[in-house]
Amino acid sequence: MIEELLSDDEALFREAVRDFVEKEIAPNAARWDEEGCYPRELLPRLGELGWLGAGFPEEVGGSGGSTAIYALLCRELARGSAGVALGIYVHTALACSAVRHLGSQAQRTRILPAALAGDSIGCWAYAEPGAGSDVSSVETHALRDRAGYVLDGRKLYITNAPFADFAVVVASTAPQRGLKGLSLFLVDRDNEGLTTGPPMKKLGMGASEMSEIVLDGCRVGFEDRLGKEGTGFIQALEVLTLGRIAAAALAVGLMEAALEAALGYTRDRVQFGRPLTEQQFVRFTLAEMATREEAAWRLTLHAARLADAGQAHDTAASMAKLFASQEATHVCERALHLCGAHGYMKDSPAQRFYRDCKVLEIGEGTSEIQREVIARSLGV
Ligand SMILES: Cc1cc2nc3c(=O)[nH]c(=O)nc-3n(C[C@H](O)[C@H](O)[C@H](O)COP(=O)(O)OP(=O)(O)OC[C@H]3O[C@@H](n4cnc5c(N)ncnc54)[C@H](O)[C@@H]3O)c2cc1C
């Protein structure tokens, strides 16, 4: 049903990405997950195809397109490997998007052409040991002096950090001002004051890599501050809205992959003298999984279309992210269940989808934070 919601160009784009994913990503997804290594060699290839620049204007090194095109990209990549899609969306929807929307012309020229070509990779460094859902708890501070700023603090759970070339860091320039004291900074990997910890081991998303980042007397210039001093929180919210659409699209891609795995297994598996797909419980479960995926995609595409029309879309993005991530958890669990013991085995894709999906309810604002955003839009 996805085609009927797409323009001809969008359908062609989707076909091209799907073809690439089926040849180059899906066959390697289990190995990358097992090895815990991000396939960095893919990034220049995706850059060359213009896909890392999807949704970014040509004048900053992008390939044009729209948020809807970007959501399609995230969905199709996640169908092949959610871990690969996670690394790409952190790089594009968070790090590059922050530079695009908040950066000066000089910062855009410095960062984006190489980043959208896949020659340099970014990470988004917000979370800290004491700051997760509560943004006002950020303790990393940026002390201003005549030459610029000195950053000190620890960032935790940072996707792409083990190999990223640059980080967009959320830090406080005025701790007494709470949220209104937060600012964003660009920090290069070769900055002497930045070190990364060993790769962190995760339940799922094995193909993506994460580590902590330590900022110790990390000196940056005024030209490295993104946007105005003290407006970092509001600016971060703008960036996170695209991230929420991307996270929802990832959830839809995972649901599609899980449904395909469950369909394949239950068609082939014969019990009680007939394929499982002839059992009403199995048929109904598959039907419900497909319905949940379809509804999640419609919410996701709706949020993307609002963004493309220049309309307010923060509530729509939160609804899409809340719904799609919850449904992905349900659909991936049902897929594993329908695959029985085979689904529980390490060589089954169903167990990977089951492990991969959970983080989509946690990162990019947990489900409770999305509910808060949605409730506020109701005036309560
Ligand atoms: C795989 C993965 C990748 C990540 N990548 C990045 C990254 O690249 N960059 C980055 O900055 N961060 C990243 N994160 C961290 C992410 O930003 C945080 O996990 C997220 O902000 C939630 O914070 P927390 O995990 O500390 O949960 P907490 O804030 O400690 O919340 C714990 C629980 O309490 C609930 N809760 C909290 N406050 C409330 C409330 N007021 N009302 C009701 N319930 C509440 C939450 O919903 C949650 O269920 C990543 C995390 C994971 C798991």
The ligand as a MOL file (V3000), in Angstrom:
LIG
                    3D

  0  0  0     0  0            999 V3000
M  V30 BEGIN CTAB
M  V30 COUNTS 53 58 0 0 0
M  V30 BEGIN ATOM
M  V30 1 C 21.2820 2.8390 21.3470 0
M  V30 2 C 21.2750 4.2520 21.8970 0
M  V30 3 C 21.8270 5.2630 21.1360 0
M  V30 4 C 21.8970 6.5620 21.6660 0
M  V30 5 N 22.5160 7.5290 20.9280 0
M  V30 6 C 22.6350 8.7820 21.4530 0
M  V30 7 C 23.3470 9.7960 20.7390 0
M  V30 8 O 23.8640 9.5830 19.6320 0
M  V30 9 N 23.4670 11.0170 21.3080 0
M  V30 10 C 22.9200 11.3080 22.5390 0
M  V30 11 O 23.0530 12.4500 23.0000 0
M  V30 12 N 22.2510 10.3580 23.2280 0
M  V30 13 C 22.1040 9.1060 22.7290 0
M  V30 14 N 21.4370 8.1460 23.4410 0
M  V30 15 C 20.9380 8.4760 24.7790 0
M  V30 16 C 19.5250 9.0240 24.7290 0
M  V30 17 O 19.5790 10.3860 24.3950 0
M  V30 18 C 18.8940 8.8200 26.1070 0
M  V30 19 O 18.7770 7.4300 26.3170 0
M  V30 20 C 17.5320 9.4730 26.2050 0
M  V30 21 O 17.6640 10.8630 26.2140 0
M  V30 22 C 16.7900 9.0570 27.4960 0
M  V30 23 O 17.5630 9.3360 28.6130 0
M  V30 24 P 17.9490 8.1930 29.6560 0
M  V30 25 O 18.3030 6.9760 28.9020 0
M  V30 26 O 18.9530 8.7690 30.5660 0
M  V30 27 O 16.6130 7.8680 30.4480 0
M  V30 28 P 16.0470 8.6020 31.7760 0
M  V30 29 O 15.8250 10.0430 31.4760 0
M  V30 30 O 16.8840 8.2470 32.9460 0
M  V30 31 O 14.6190 7.9060 31.9080 0
M  V30 32 C 14.4330 6.5970 32.4630 0
M  V30 33 C 12.9530 6.2650 32.3960 0
M  V30 34 O 12.2080 7.2190 33.1670 0
M  V30 35 C 11.2030 7.8290 32.3580 0
M  V30 36 N 11.0540 9.2430 32.7000 0
M  V30 37 C 12.0120 10.1960 32.8110 0
M  V30 38 N 11.4740 11.3820 33.1140 0
M  V30 39 C 10.1210 11.1920 33.1880 0
M  V30 40 C 9.0000 12.0350 33.4480 0
M  V30 41 N 9.1550 13.3490 33.7030 0
M  V30 42 N 7.7790 11.4850 33.4220 0
M  V30 43 C 7.6000 10.1740 33.1750 0
M  V30 44 N 8.6080 9.3220 32.9050 0
M  V30 45 C 9.8610 9.8290 32.9030 0
M  V30 46 C 11.7310 7.7010 30.9190 0
M  V30 47 O 10.6660 7.7840 29.9820 0
M  V30 48 C 12.3900 6.3190 30.9770 0
M  V30 49 O 11.4300 5.3370 30.8050 0
M  V30 50 C 21.3560 6.8500 22.9450 0
M  V30 51 C 20.7620 5.8200 23.6850 0
M  V30 52 C 20.7250 4.5350 23.1900 0
M  V30 53 C 20.1210 3.4470 24.0460 0
M  V30 END ATOM
M  V30 BEGIN BOND
M  V30 1 1 1 2
M  V30 2 1 2 3
M  V30 3 2 2 52
M  V30 4 2 3 4
M  V30 5 1 4 5
M  V30 6 1 4 50
M  V30 7 2 5 6
M  V30 8 1 6 7
M  V30 9 1 6 13
M  V30 10 2 7 8
M  V30 11 1 7 9
M  V30 12 1 9 10
M  V30 13 2 10 11
M  V30 14 1 10 12
M  V30 15 2 12 13
M  V30 16 1 13 14
M  V30 17 1 14 15
M  V30 18 1 14 50
M  V30 19 1 15 16
M  V30 20 1 16 17
M  V30 21 1 16 18
M  V30 22 1 18 19
M  V30 23 1 18 20
M  V30 24 1 20 21
M  V30 25 1 20 22
M  V30 26 1 22 23
M  V30 27 1 23 24
M  V30 28 2 24 25
M  V30 29 1 24 26
M  V30 30 1 24 27
M  V30 31 1 27 28
M  V30 32 2 28 29
M  V30 33 1 28 30
M  V30 34 1 28 31
M  V30 35 1 31 32
M  V30 36 1 32 33
M  V30 37 1 33 34
M  V30 38 1 33 48
M  V30 39 1 34 35
M  V30 40 1 35 36
M  V30 41 1 35 46
M  V30 42 1 36 37
M  V30 43 1 36 45
M  V30 44 2 37 38
M  V30 45 1 38 39
M  V30 46 1 39 40
M  V30 47 2 39 45
M  V30 48 1 40 41
M  V30 49 2 40 42
M  V30 50 1 42 43
M  V30 51 2 43 44
M  V30 52 1 44 45
M  V30 53 1 46 47
M  V30 54 1 46 48
M  V30 55 1 48 49
M  V30 56 2 50 51
M  V30 57 1 51 52
M  V30 58 1 52 53
M  V30 END BOND
M  V30 END CTAB
M  END
